[in-house]
Amino acid sequence: MTLDYVNAYNTTIKSVAASKGLAVFDAFTFLNDIKQHGLLINGVSLNSNYISGGIFSLDGVHLTPRGYAIVANQFISAINKQYNSNIPAADITAYGGVKFP
């Protein structure tokens, strides 16, 4: 049932944003896609696995700096596409994941 609410809210958000000409990034869909398929960026393989996945921090909820850079790039991509802008993407290799001892 919770998934129904998420999908309903996301549909509403996308609809209202489209009616106003606003950029939208669907983080729920993006992060679930990473959970299903992983992600390869600049030769770095990432996934949602706890500790070793490189995207989520040790609390398993918040993103690592690298994870936040990946999400920021998705926002940048949506903005660039919607407004025909040229904001450069962050280099995710400049940001760390979980630091192992």
HELIX and SHEET records of a PDB file:
HELIX    1   1 THR A    2  LYS A   20  1                                  19    
HELIX    2   2 ALA A   27  HIS A   37  1                                  11    
HELIX    3   3 PRO A   65  TYR A   83  1                                  19    
HELIX    4   4 ILE A   92  ALA A   94  5                                   3    
SHEET    1   A 2 LEU A  39  ILE A  41  0                                        
SHEET    2   A 2 VAL A  44  LEU A  46 -1                                        
END                                                                             
